[in-house]
Amino acid sequence: MPDGASTDKKTSFKRVLLKISGEALMGDQGFGLHPPTVERIAREIASVQKLGVEVCLVIGGGNIFRGLQGSAQGMERTTADYMGMLATVMNALAMQSALEAIGVFTRVVSAIPMDQVCEPYIRRRAVRHLEKGRVCIFAAGTGNPYFTTDTAATLRASEMSCQAIFKGTQVDGVYDKDPKKHADAVRYERVTYNEVLQKNLKVMDASAIALARDNNLPIFVFSLDEPGGFAGILCGEGTYTRVGN
């Protein structure tokens, strides 16, 4: 258990992956990074680590550049996707800085080697970082175009033997339609992987859901905007949707 671990709350989770979008780091801005928002999320992560939970992260890059949008505007898809991967590295470095500013040892691990900036992805080394109580931020997706950070998150969670994926969003779970546009939207308490695929629910892309299903890896969808929400969900509190078998 990391130094300073709290005993106020209890959780059965030992190792988890937190997936957040790049847009979550924008705050109320329309683009880029909002340092107070990054710091707030860093404190949420630190509170979970104090429970004795090993934490790794995957952060999207949509606040800086989104490969699919670049491709839609005429850019060659592979080039656009690599640009999106580099955006995730920028976000990972920002989160590392925020975490280390509050005393949380952090490593940024990139699927695209860039030794002067961060570590290359080596599975056994990443596992060791987690065992030593460091937060691992997996950047640059899978290192391949045509794969989203959702798929990268599920892949890394499986490789790290995480017990669950926690997806922090702007809403408190999975709904049958956009709750920001439809007042009669219904939130699911629990939903199966197959229901997500059949109903095209906006949780993660189909490849990520299929990979999670094949590895029996549950996904918890919750609001990252609620203070203490991440630690609360791990302790069975708060509002969320569980995706599983």
QUICOR-V847629 format. One record per backbone hydrogen bond with DSSP energy under -0.5 kcal/mol. CO is the residue of the C=O (numbers start at 1). NH is the residue of the N-H. If there is no record, write none. Layout:
BEGIN
co = [CO;CO]
nh = [NH;NH]
END
This chain:
BEGIN
co = [2;14;15;15;16;17;17;18;18;19;20;21;22;23;25;26;33;34;34;35;36;37;38;39;40;41;42;43;44;45;46;48;48;49;50;54;55;56;57;58;61;61;63;65;66;67;68;69;70;71;76;77;78;79;80;81;82;83;84;85;85;86;87;88;89;90;91;92;93;94;95;96;97;98;99;99;100;103;105;107;107;108;108;109;110;111;114;114;119;120;122;123;124;125;126;127;128;129;130;135;135;136;136;137;137;138;139;140;144;148;149;150;151;152;153;154;155;156;157;158;163;164;165;165;166;166;167;167;168;169;169;174;178;178;182;186;188;189;191;192;193;194;195;196;201;204;205;206;207;208;209;210;211;212;213;216;218;219;219;220;220;221;222;222;223;225;226;228;229;230;231;232;233;241;241;242;242;243;244]
nh = [5;54;163;164;56;19;166;20;58;168;60;24;25;26;34;29;35;37;38;39;40;41;42;43;44;45;46;47;48;49;50;51;53;52;6;16;136;18;138;20;64;65;32;67;70;71;72;73;75;74;80;81;82;83;84;85;86;87;88;89;140;90;91;92;93;94;95;96;97;98;99;100;101;102;102;104;103;105;135;109;137;110;119;139;121;113;117;118;110;122;126;127;128;129;130;131;132;134;133;107;137;57;138;109;139;59;111;143;147;152;153;154;155;156;157;158;159;160;162;161;218;17;167;220;19;168;169;222;21;224;225;188;181;182;185;176;174;242;244;196;197;198;199;201;203;203;209;210;211;212;213;214;215;217;216;218;165;221;243;167;222;241;169;224;226;227;229;232;233;234;235;237;236;221;243;191;244;219;193]
END
